[in-house]
């Protein structure tokens, strides 16, 4: 199948996989059934692989709403995005809508437009919420951010609307309940922090601590035992290396620029964990 080169993430996302795509391609199985991605984020791997049958999921409701609106209401979304202004006062008015009682009355198109606008104009392209679930990233003060990238949005729409891609907003474990032998699951969870200041679980009020990492490992093992092909990304901490010591672990180096602390940016070691032979396709 010929890939659409215009298909790429429509959001900037903490932990996004764009720069690691060449490496990830080397370690994906050449044949598989249904594709599953339980932590879809910005979708870099999905949009690179472009499976015809898949299940994507995230616990972030506002993010998943964006995918659904892009699939179902692209023209209305584009019209709404054209209304936004790259102005500080306007930014904070849009950002703070989730503090108001009528936030729940926003329709899906307005909510998706808001998230895309905030992502393009906020500081460092972060998606971060406070303990009350309110978006709390400051204004980015960028000269001319591309709030509306119609080409990318329409490419995402054409893909999601024409392929058999199920979109879910559930717990990661529930999202892979239907996975069967020969299916391929790519896990890209919130990473185990390499230091106390590097955690970005703030993109979701539910958080993702050590207990969740252990639960994910248990789900990984269960899927492996079922005959599924499973690949996982995470940070190369001793904790993660020990959790997945029974599987094949490849260490890769990535640059991470989205961090609230400047010293936390730069090259860091990450791991790819797989339960199948390495199909090194260089």
N, C-alpha and C positions, 0 to 999 in steps of 0.2 A: 504494500500500500504506500502510495506517494504521500509524504508528509507535507502539511501546510506550514511553511516557514514563518508565516505571519502569526501563528498560534503561539502565544506566550503569556506570562502572567499579566493580569490587569491591575495588580496591586503590588506594592513593595511590602515585604513581610519579614519579620525577624526570623532568622534561620532559613531563609529562602535558599533553594538549591540550584539556582542558575549556574553559578560558577563551577559546581561539582557535576554538572550534567555529563561532560565527556567521560568522567570516571564512572559515574553510575551506569552509563550505557554499557561499559565494559563488563559489568557484573549483573546485568539483567538476563534472565533466561531467554533463549531464542524462541521458545514456544511455551505458551501457557493458555489457560482458559480465560476466565473472567479476571479482570484487573481490579484490585481493591486498594484504596488509599484512605485509611481511617483518620489521618491528620492532614487534610488536603492543603491547608494554608493557602499560599498564592498559586499553587498548582503547577509549579515549574516542571516537575517530573511527569505529571499527567499530560501536560500540553506538549512535552517533548516526545513521549512515547505514543500518544494519540491512539490508545486502544479503541476498538469498536464496541466492546462490551465492558462495562466497568461499574464499580460502586465507589462513590467518593463521599466523604463524611468529615465533619468537624463539629466539635461541641460549641463552637462560637456561632451563635444564632445569627448575628448580624453579617458575618462572613458568608454563611450558607445562603442567607437571603440574597446576597449579591449574585451568587451563582444562579439561583433560581430566576431572578429578575433578568439577568443577561440571557438566559435561555428562553424565557417566556415573553419578555416585554422590552426588547432591545430598543425599539424606536422611541418609546416613551422615556426610557432611561436616558438616552442621548439628548432628547429635548430638555429634560430636567437638568442634566449636567451643564448645559450651555448657560444656565441661569446663574451659576456660581461666580463669585468674584474673589480674587486673590487679595483681600484686604483684611487687616488684622481685626478690626471691629466686627466685620461680617463673619470672619472665621470663628470668633468666640461665640457669636450669636448662634451659629449652626452647631458648634461643638456642644454648647450647653443646653441644647434642646432636650437631651436625655435627663436633665435635672427637672424638667417640667412634667406636670401630671398628664398633659395631652400627648406626650411622646408616644404612648402606646396607640394613639389614634393615627399616627403617620402610616400611610399606605406603604406597601413593599417597595414601590418605585422610589418614593421619597427617602426611605431608609437606605436603600442601596446607593442612591445618588449622594446622600450625606456621607456615607462611609468612604466612597471613592474620593469625594472632594477632600475630606479630612486627611485621608492617606496621602494625597498628592501635595497637600499644602502644610501639613503639620511638620514639626521638627523631626528630621531624620527618617521620615516615613514610618514611624512607629504605629502599631495598634496596641494601645495599652489602656486598661481601665482600672479604676480604683476598686476598693472593697465593696462599693455600692453598685458596681457595674457601669460606672459613668466614664466616658472617654475623657482622659485628663492630660493629653499631650499638648504642649504649647504650640503656638503659631511658628511656622518655619521661616518666615521672612524671605522666601525665595523670590527672585526677580520675575521669572516667567515660567512657573511650573505648568506642565501639560496636564491640566485637569481633565480634559476630554481627549482621549486617544481613540478616535472612532474606529480606526483600522483594526486595532487590537481587540476592542470590544466586539466588533462585528465578526472577527475571526473566532473568538470564543463562543459567540452566539451560534454561528454556523456549525461549530463542532458539537456543542452541547445539545443543539436542537435536532441534529441529524444522526447522531450516534446513540447507542443504547447505554447511556450513562445515568445511573440512578443516583440522586443526590439525597443524602441523609443528614440529619442533625440529632445524633444520638451519641451515647457513650461508645468509645472505640471498640470495646468488646462486643457490643451488640451489632455494630456495623459489619462484622465479619462472621456473623452467625451462619450465613448461607454459603460460606466458602467451602469448596470441595476439592478433592484430589486434583492436582494439576493447575489449580488457580494460583495466581501470583498476587501476593500481598506486599505492599511497600509501606512500612511504618516510618514516619518521620515525626516523632513526638517532640514535645518541648524537651530540650536537652537537660541532662543532669548537669547542674552548674559546676564549672571548674573552679569557681570561687564564690564567696558570699555575695559579691556585687555583680555577678554576671548572669543571674537568673532572669529569664524573660517570661516566666509563667504569668506575668501580669496581663498578658493579652487575653486571658480568660479568668474570670473571678473564681473558677473552680480550682485553679492551681494544678500542679503536677509534680508532686514530691516523690520521695524515695518509695513510699508505699505503692504509688501508682506505677513507678518504674518496675517494681517487682511484679505487680499484677500484669503489666504488659509483657514481661518476660514469660510469665505463665501462659498467657494467651499465645505468644509466639511459639512456645514449646508444644502446646496443644495443636496448633495449626500444622506444625512440622510433623507431628505424629499422625495427622490426618492425611499426609501426603501433599500438602500445599507447598508451594515455593515461596519462601519468605525472605525478604531483605529489610534490614533496619538500619537507620542512621542514628547516631548519637555522639555525644562527646566522649573522648578517650580517657575518661576518669577510671580510677582503680575500681570504683563501684560497678560501673558498666562492664568493664573488662571481666570482672569476676562473675557478674550475672550471666554473661553469654560465653563463658569459657568452654562450653561444650559444642560451640558452633564455630564456623570459619569467620575469622575477624581480619578485615583489611584496614590498615591505618591510612588515612588520607589527611592532607593539610588544606585548610580553607581560611580565607580572610573573612573576618567578621567585623563589619563596620557599624552595625546597629548595637550600640551598647551605651548605657547611661553614664558609664565611667570611661574616660578616654583611655586609661591604661588597660582596659579590657578589650580594646580593639586591636586588630592585627591578625597575624597567622596563629592558628590554633590547630591542634590535632583532633580529628574526628575519626569515627570508625564506621565501617559498613559491615554489618553482621549478616551472614547468609547461611542457610541450612542446606545448600546444594553446592555442587562443584563449581568452581570459578570458570565461567565461560569468558575467558579473557579474549575480547574480540578486537584487539588492536589491529 
